[in-house]
């Protein structure tokens, strides 16, 4: 399996009033193209920090993160923004939709920022929302949507650029069991249909068990 995303001896340290705090410790992790990886561990284990490092939302204090063999830490902010926009999708526990814009407009933004033709990205965004069961909610703003509907809009936004990989941080954490299962089914379908790789941080053991591989973290390190 070809490595799509790889952390090599990646560590992350933060300075605090009490001294230096090491949140990640020499992480070595490879994600293959089309793979579904679940990341589990107790709160404070470093799971979200690892996801931020892998997605170039943060830089490691030491070590490397490679995307398609390219060292993300060696790139400038503009180059990183380009990779995040075109190749890496993000789904967070709190969906971070823009409240003043409609569901369709929220999904459109990554494509428009990436410079794709308006009609092309509108067709893609509309198709995704319809595929996610939101055909009747395109013009609704986030405040007019249920929690599950808002999260599905966030998933559509993450997928609109056809990323190589999606990083999801507790994507079902604020959803009821049935809605969470439906959302995970969407990930599985996208993985099979388009070959999109997924890295999913979750406390849900039943969902993580459906991933092709499970990574367990403890105290900032990979335990198993």
C-alpha positions in Angstrom: 0.0 0.0 0.0 1.4 3.4 -1.0 1.8 5.8 1.9 -0.4 8.9 1.4 0.2 10.6 4.7 3.0 9.8 7.1 4.3 11.1 10.5 8.0 10.4 11.1 9.2 10.9 14.7 6.7 13.8 15.0 6.5 15.5 18.4 4.6 18.6 19.6 5.5 20.6 22.6 3.8 23.7 24.1 5.3 26.3 26.4 3.2 26.9 29.5 3.7 28.9 32.7 4.5 25.6 34.4 7.2 24.8 31.8 7.2 22.8 28.6 4.4 20.4 27.9 4.9 17.6 25.5 1.6 16.5 23.9 3.0 14.2 21.2 6.0 12.0 21.6 7.9 10.7 18.6 4.9 9.6 16.6 5.5 7.2 13.6 2.3 6.6 11.7 1.6 5.8 8.0 -1.8 6.1 6.3 -2.2 4.3 3.0 -4.2 5.5 0.1 -7.9 4.4 0.5 -7.3 3.2 4.1 -9.8 3.8 7.0 -7.9 4.3 10.3 -9.6 4.7 13.7 -7.7 6.5 16.4 -8.8 5.8 20.0 -7.6 6.7 23.5 -8.5 8.5 26.6 -9.1 12.3 26.7 -5.8 14.0 26.7 -4.0 11.2 24.9 -3.0 13.6 22.1 -5.5 12.4 19.4 -6.8 15.8 18.3 -3.3 17.3 18.3 -2.1 14.4 16.1 -5.0 15.1 13.7 -4.1 18.8 13.5 -0.4 17.9 12.8 -1.4 15.4 10.1 -3.7 17.9 8.5 -1.2 20.7 8.5 -3.4 22.8 10.8 -0.3 22.8 13.1 3.3 22.1 12.7 5.3 19.5 14.7 7.9 20.8 17.1 10.3 18.1 15.8 10.1 15.3 13.2 8.2 15.4 9.9 4.8 14.9 8.4 4.9 13.8 4.8 2.0 14.1 2.3 2.6 12.1 -0.8 6.2 12.1 0.1 6.5 15.9 0.5 7.5 17.4 3.9 4.7 19.6 5.0 6.9 21.3 7.7 9.1 22.6 4.9 6.3 24.4 3.1 5.2 28.0 3.5 1.7 28.9 4.7 0.4 29.5 1.2 1.5 26.0 0.0 0.0 24.4 3.1 -3.3 26.2 2.6 -3.4 24.9 -1.0 -2.9 21.3 0.1 -5.5 21.7 2.8 -8.0 23.1 0.4 -7.5 20.6 -2.5 -6.3 17.3 -0.9 -7.3 17.2 2.8 -10.9 17.3 4.1 -11.7 18.0 7.7 -14.8 17.1 9.8 -14.9 18.3 13.4 -17.0 17.4 16.3 -18.3 21.0 16.2 -19.1 21.5 12.6 -17.9 25.2 12.3 -20.4 26.1 9.6 -20.7 29.8 8.8 -24.1 30.8 10.4 -25.0 33.6 8.0 -24.7 31.4 4.9 -27.0 28.6 3.6 -26.1 25.0 3.6 -25.2 25.1 -0.1 -23.1 28.2 0.3 -21.1 26.6 3.1 -20.3 23.6 0.9 -19.4 25.9 -2.0 -16.7 27.8 -0.3 -13.7 25.4 -0.5 -14.3 25.0 -4.3 -14.6 28.7 -4.9 -11.5 29.5 -2.8 -9.7 26.8 -4.8 -10.6 28.7 -8.0 -12.9 26.1 -9.6 -15.5 27.3 -12.0 -18.7 28.4 -10.1 -21.1 26.1 -12.1 -18.8 23.1 -11.7 -18.5 23.5 -7.9 -22.2 24.3 -7.5 -23.1 21.1 -9.3 -20.7 19.1 -7.1 -21.9 20.7 -3.9 -25.6 20.2 -4.8 -25.0 16.6 -5.7 -23.3 15.9 -2.4 -26.0 17.5 -0.4 -28.6 15.5 -2.3 -26.6 12.3 -1.8 -26.6 13.1 2.0 -30.3 13.5 2.1 -30.4 17.3 2.2 -32.0 18.1 -1.1 -34.8 20.0 0.6 -32.4 21.9 2.9 -30.0 23.6 0.4 -31.2 27.1 1.2 -31.5 26.7 5.0 -29.0 28.3 7.3 -27.3 26.3 10.0 -29.6 27.6 12.7 -32.5 26.1 10.8 -31.0 22.6 10.6 -30.8 19.9 13.2 -27.5 18.8 14.7 -27.3 15.8 12.3 -28.2 17.9 9.3 -25.5 20.4 10.2 -22.9 17.6 10.5 -23.9 16.2 7.1 -23.4 19.7 5.6 -19.9 19.7 7.2 -19.2 16.3 5.6 -20.3 17.6 2.2 -18.0 20.6 2.7 -15.1 18.2 3.5 -15.8 16.2 0.4 -16.6 18.9 -2.2 -13.0 19.1 -3.4 -12.7 15.3 -3.7 -9.8 15.2 -1.2 -7.4 12.3 -1.1 -8.0 12.0 2.7 -10.5 13.1 5.3 -9.5 13.7 8.9 -12.5 13.5 11.3 -12.3 14.5 14.9 -15.1 12.9 17.0 -17.5 13.4 14.1 -20.3 11.5 15.8 -19.6 12.9 19.3 -22.6 15.3 19.4 -25.0 13.0 17.5 -27.5 10.4 18.7 -26.6 6.7 18.0 -28.8 6.3 14.9 -27.5 9.6 13.3 -23.9 8.7 14.2 -24.3 5.3 12.5 -25.7 7.0 9.4 -22.8 9.4 9.2 -20.3 6.6 9.5 -22.1 4.8 6.7 -21.5 7.8 4.5 -17.8 7.6 5.3 -17.7 3.9 4.4 -19.6 4.6 1.1 -17.3 7.5 0.2 -14.3 5.3 0.9 -15.5 2.5 -1.3 -16.9 4.7 -4.0 -14.1 7.2 -4.4 -11.2 5.6 -2.6 -11.0 8.5 -0.1 -8.8 7.7 2.9 -10.2 8.4 6.4 -8.6 9.0 9.7 -11.3 9.0 12.4 -10.7 10.0 16.0 -13.6 8.4 18.0 -14.6 7.2 21.5 -17.2 5.0 19.8 -15.7 1.4 20.0 -18.4 0.0 17.7 -17.6 2.5 14.9 -13.8 2.3 15.3 -14.1 -1.5 15.0 -15.3 -1.1 11.5 -12.2 0.7 10.4 -9.5 -1.3 8.5 -7.0 -0.5 11.3 -7.2 0.9 14.8 -4.4 3.0 16.4 -4.5 3.4 20.2 -2.9 6.4 21.8 -1.9 7.0 25.4 0.1 9.9 27.0 1.0 11.4 23.6 2.3 8.2 22.1 1.1 5.3 20.1 0.6 2.4 22.4 -0.8 -0.2 19.9 
